[in-house]
């Protein structure tokens, strides 16, 4: 959905919600992998929060990286996938080392690496991150302004394939904001991603937010290609206006959908999305369990985790 003035979902800031938070994950879901949690050094978290306050929504949870992981684990989240991204060249090594150190303190947290597409030695930076224990790669096209089909992305794809690591790419068109340094509608198209997954059948790719807002295109893509997954992040929460709304989860390919939240950069209770998933109609208990955690075990290769 593009706003009437053509500036996207984040044309204007949103208000936060004062909804009640639970003390633990809801009953009926025994194993939950949050496949979309962000951690950053404090100075970068501070900058991100200032940006969100001005251009998106007020972030409700303003924790340090370690304390936010403890918060979720203490409330029944079984495993966490910790994501970050480099907003400029030259900082990915430092960020990857930070994430590797923080995630190394927790048995039930898997950190991702990042790189700024096109920066020198990108393949080496990712290899070092994998050797430090990071379990994949996270990129954010709205912030990093890359084209999925550009030559510099081939380094990222080949690094993931060579090391058998998954790639999480925010390449859905929304939420678009006039405050981003580029227009994601120019290069974030489902047809561009289709070229990537066709040309790299051994590359495991996850697109967050169910590919907002090209829902029908992404429904077709996950039905067609076994190397593409999506996550639910923020789409289930009835917070962002989406017209038309996403199809019910029961109409998607269930074994290619993963649960995620965007914690802590959210304007509502930490468990809002998992409570909605727990009450989603027309899902069998087995299908709900796959979305809540089982599919993430497969995608991220979480050996030894409960399915």
C-alpha positions as CSV (number, residue, x, y, z in Angstrom):
1,X,0.0,0.0,0.0
2,X,1.3,3.4,-1.0
3,X,-0.1,6.4,0.9
4,X,-2.2,8.9,-1.0
5,X,0.8,11.2,-1.4
6,X,3.0,8.4,-2.8
7,X,5.4,8.5,0.1
8,X,4.7,5.0,1.5
9,X,3.4,3.6,4.8
10,X,5.8,5.7,6.9
11,X,4.9,9.0,5.3
12,X,3.8,10.2,8.8
13,X,4.8,8.9,12.3
14,X,2.5,6.5,14.1
15,X,1.4,6.4,17.7
16,X,2.4,3.7,20.1
17,X,-0.1,1.3,21.7
18,X,-0.5,0.8,25.4
19,X,-1.7,-2.8,25.0
20,X,-1.2,-5.2,27.9
21,X,1.8,-7.5,27.8
22,X,1.8,-11.1,29.1
23,X,4.3,-12.7,31.4
24,X,5.0,-15.5,29.0
25,X,4.2,-17.0,25.6
26,X,0.5,-18.1,25.4
27,X,-0.5,-21.6,26.2
28,X,-0.8,-24.0,23.4
29,X,2.5,-23.0,21.7
30,X,5.3,-24.9,23.4
31,X,8.2,-24.0,21.1
32,X,8.7,-20.5,19.7
33,X,11.6,-19.2,17.6
34,X,11.6,-15.4,17.2
35,X,13.3,-15.2,13.8
36,X,13.4,-11.4,13.7
37,X,15.0,-9.7,16.7
38,X,17.4,-6.8,16.4
39,X,20.6,-6.2,18.5
40,X,23.0,-3.3,18.1
41,X,25.6,-1.5,20.1
42,X,24.1,1.2,22.4
43,X,25.2,4.1,20.2
44,X,23.6,2.7,17.1
45,X,20.4,1.7,19.1
46,X,20.2,5.3,20.2
47,X,20.4,6.6,16.6
48,X,17.8,4.0,15.5
49,X,15.4,5.0,18.3
50,X,15.7,8.7,17.4
51,X,15.0,7.9,13.8
52,X,11.9,5.9,14.7
53,X,10.7,8.6,17.1
54,X,10.8,11.1,14.2
55,X,9.8,9.0,11.2
56,X,8.0,5.8,12.3
57,X,6.6,5.0,15.8
58,X,7.8,5.3,19.4
59,X,9.9,2.2,20.3
60,X,8.4,0.7,23.5
61,X,11.3,-1.4,24.6
62,X,14.6,0.5,25.0
63,X,17.0,-2.2,26.2
64,X,20.6,-3.0,25.7
65,X,21.4,-5.9,23.4
66,X,22.0,-8.4,26.2
67,X,19.1,-7.3,28.3
68,X,16.6,-7.6,25.5
69,X,17.7,-11.2,24.8
70,X,17.3,-12.0,28.5
71,X,13.8,-10.4,28.4
72,X,12.5,-12.6,25.7
73,X,14.2,-15.8,26.9
74,X,12.8,-15.3,30.4
75,X,9.3,-15.0,29.0
76,X,9.4,-18.3,27.2
77,X,10.9,-17.6,23.8
78,X,12.7,-20.9,23.0
79,X,15.3,-19.5,20.5
80,X,16.2,-16.1,19.1
81,X,17.6,-15.1,15.8
82,X,19.5,-11.9,16.3
83,X,19.8,-9.5,13.3
84,X,21.6,-6.3,12.6
85,X,22.8,-4.4,9.5
86,X,25.5,-2.0,8.5
87,X,24.1,1.4,7.5
88,X,27.4,2.5,5.8
89,X,30.6,0.9,4.5
90,X,33.4,0.1,7.0
91,X,31.5,-0.8,10.1
92,X,30.4,-4.4,9.4
93,X,33.4,-6.1,10.9
94,X,32.9,-4.2,14.2
95,X,29.2,-4.9,14.2
96,X,29.7,-8.6,13.5
97,X,32.3,-8.9,16.3
98,X,29.8,-7.2,18.7
99,X,27.0,-9.6,17.7
100,X,29.2,-12.6,18.0
101,X,30.3,-11.7,21.5
102,X,26.8,-10.9,22.7
103,X,25.2,-14.0,21.2
104,X,28.0,-16.2,22.5
105,X,26.8,-15.6,26.0
106,X,23.5,-17.4,25.3
107,X,22.9,-21.0,24.3
108,X,19.6,-20.2,22.7
109,X,20.5,-17.2,20.5
110,X,21.9,-17.4,16.9
111,X,23.4,-14.2,15.6
112,X,23.5,-13.2,11.9
113,X,26.4,-11.4,10.2
114,X,26.1,-8.4,8.0
115,X,28.0,-6.5,5.3
116,X,27.5,-3.3,3.3
117,X,26.9,-4.6,-0.2
118,X,29.7,-3.4,-2.5
119,X,32.2,-2.5,0.2
120,X,35.8,-3.9,-0.2
121,X,36.5,-7.4,1.1
122,X,32.8,-8.1,1.6
123,X,33.3,-11.9,1.2
124,X,36.2,-11.9,3.7
125,X,34.1,-9.9,6.2
126,X,31.3,-12.5,6.0
127,X,33.7,-15.4,6.2
128,X,35.2,-13.9,9.4
129,X,31.7,-13.5,10.8
130,X,30.9,-17.2,10.1
131,X,34.1,-18.3,11.7
132,X,33.2,-16.3,14.8
133,X,30.0,-18.3,15.1
134,X,27.4,-16.2,13.2
135,X,24.8,-18.3,11.5
136,X,23.8,-16.3,8.4
137,X,23.5,-12.9,6.8
138,X,21.1,-10.0,7.3
139,X,20.7,-7.1,4.8
140,X,18.2,-4.3,4.7
141,X,17.7,-2.8,1.3
142,X,15.8,0.3,2.5
143,X,18.8,1.3,4.6
144,X,21.6,0.0,2.5
145,X,20.1,0.9,-0.9
146,X,21.3,-2.1,-2.9
147,X,19.8,-3.8,-5.9
148,X,19.3,-7.5,-5.5
149,X,20.5,-8.0,-9.1
150,X,23.7,-5.9,-9.0
151,X,27.1,-7.5,-9.4
152,X,28.2,-6.6,-5.9
153,X,25.4,-8.8,-4.4
154,X,27.0,-11.9,-6.1
155,X,29.7,-11.8,-3.4
156,X,27.1,-12.1,-0.7
157,X,25.2,-14.9,-2.5
158,X,28.3,-16.9,-3.1
159,X,29.5,-16.5,0.5
160,X,26.2,-17.9,1.8
161,X,26.2,-20.8,-0.7
162,X,29.8,-21.7,0.0
163,X,29.3,-21.7,3.7
164,X,25.7,-23.1,3.6
165,X,24.4,-20.1,5.5
166,X,20.9,-18.5,5.1
167,X,20.3,-15.0,3.9
168,X,17.7,-12.7,5.4
169,X,17.0,-9.7,3.1
170,X,14.5,-7.0,3.7
171,X,13.6,-6.5,0.1
172,X,9.8,-6.0,0.4
173,X,8.7,-2.6,-0.8
174,X,7.2,-1.5,2.5
175,X,7.4,0.2,4.9
176,X,8.6,2.9,2.6
177,X,9.6,6.2,4.2
178,X,10.6,9.6,2.7
179,X,13.3,9.6,5.4
180,X,15.1,6.6,3.8
181,X,18.1,7.5,1.6
182,X,16.6,5.8,-1.4
183,X,13.2,4.8,-2.8
184,X,12.7,1.0,-2.2
185,X,9.9,0.9,-4.8
186,X,12.7,1.4,-7.4
187,X,14.5,-1.8,-6.7
188,X,12.4,-3.9,-4.2
189,X,10.2,-5.9,-6.5
190,X,9.2,-9.5,-6.2
191,X,10.2,-10.0,-9.8
192,X,13.8,-9.0,-9.0
193,X,13.9,-11.4,-6.1
194,X,12.6,-14.2,-8.4
195,X,15.6,-13.7,-10.6
196,X,17.9,-14.2,-7.6
197,X,16.3,-17.4,-6.3
198,X,16.1,-18.8,-9.9
199,X,19.8,-18.1,-10.5
200,X,20.9,-19.4,-7.1
201,X,18.8,-22.6,-6.3
202,X,21.3,-23.5,-3.5
203,X,20.7,-20.1,-1.7
204,X,18.3,-20.1,1.2
205,X,16.5,-16.7,1.4
206,X,14.0,-15.3,3.8
207,X,12.1,-12.1,3.1
208,X,10.6,-10.5,6.2
209,X,7.1,-9.0,6.7
210,X,5.6,-11.6,4.3
211,X,7.0,-9.4,1.5
212,X,4.8,-6.4,2.3
213,X,3.1,-5.2,0.2
214,X,3.3,-7.6,-2.7
215,X,1.5,-10.4,-0.9
216,X,0.1,-12.2,-3.9
217,X,3.4,-12.3,-5.7
218,X,5.1,-13.7,-2.6
219,X,2.4,-16.3,-2.1
220,X,3.2,-17.5,-5.6
221,X,7.0,-17.4,-5.1
222,X,7.0,-19.6,-2.0
223,X,4.6,-22.0,-3.7
224,X,7.0,-22.2,-6.7
225,X,10.5,-22.1,-5.1
226,X,11.7,-24.3,-2.3
227,X,14.6,-22.0,-1.4
228,X,12.4,-19.1,-0.3
229,X,10.9,-18.5,3.1
230,X,9.0,-15.5,4.6
231,X,8.6,-14.2,8.1
232,X,5.4,-12.7,9.7
233,X,7.1,-9.8,11.4
234,X,4.6,-7.0,12.2
235,X,2.1,-8.2,9.6
236,X,-0.1,-10.1,12.0
237,X,-0.5,-7.3,14.5
238,X,-3.2,-5.2,12.9
239,X,-1.0,-2.1,13.4
240,X,0.2,-0.9,10.0
241,X,-2.6,0.0,7.6
242,X,-2.5,-2.5,4.7
243,X,-5.0,-2.2,1.8
244,X,-5.6,-4.8,0.6
245,X,-4.7,-6.8,3.8
246,X,-2.5,-9.8,3.7
247,X,-4.3,-13.1,3.0
248,X,-4.9,-15.4,6.0
249,X,-2.0,-17.5,7.1
250,X,-3.9,-20.6,6.2
251,X,-3.7,-19.5,2.5
252,X,0.1,-19.4,2.5
253,X,2.5,-22.3,2.1
254,X,2.7,-23.2,5.8
255,X,6.2,-24.9,5.7
256,X,7.8,-21.7,4.4
257,X,6.4,-19.2,6.9
258,X,8.4,-18.2,10.1
259,X,7.3,-16.2,13.1
260,X,9.1,-13.0,13.8
261,X,8.5,-9.7,15.8
262,X,11.1,-6.9,15.1
263,X,11.6,-6.8,18.9
264,X,12.6,-4.5,20.5
265,X,11.8,-1.9,17.7
266,X,8.1,-2.2,18.2
267,X,5.3,0.2,19.4
268,X,3.2,-2.4,21.2
269,X,3.5,-5.3,23.7
270,X,6.3,-7.9,23.0
271,X,3.8,-10.8,22.8
272,X,1.1,-9.1,20.6
273,X,2.1,-11.1,17.5
274,X,2.5,-14.5,19.2
275,X,-0.9,-14.1,20.9
276,X,-2.5,-13.4,17.5
277,X,-0.7,-16.4,16.0
278,X,-2.0,-18.6,18.8
279,X,-5.6,-17.5,18.0
280,X,-5.3,-17.6,14.3
281,X,-8.3,-19.6,12.9
282,X,-8.1,-22.4,10.3
283,X,-4.6,-23.5,11.4
284,X,-4.1,-26.9,12.8
285,X,-1.9,-27.3,15.9
286,X,0.8,-28.8,13.6
287,X,0.7,-25.9,11.2
288,X,0.8,-23.4,14.0
289,X,3.8,-25.2,15.5
290,X,5.6,-25.1,12.2
291,X,5.1,-21.3,11.9
292,X,6.0,-20.7,15.6
293,X,9.3,-22.5,15.5
294,X,9.6,-25.6,13.4
295,X,10.2,-23.9,10.1
296,X,12.9,-21.7,11.6
297,X,14.8,-24.8,12.9
298,X,15.0,-26.0,9.2
299,X,15.8,-22.6,7.7
300,X,18.6,-21.6,10.2
301,X,19.8,-25.2,10.8
302,X,19.2,-25.1,14.5
303,X,20.7,-28.5,15.3
304,X,19.4,-30.1,18.5
305,X,16.4,-27.7,18.8
306,X,13.0,-29.0,19.4
307,X,10.8,-29.1,16.3
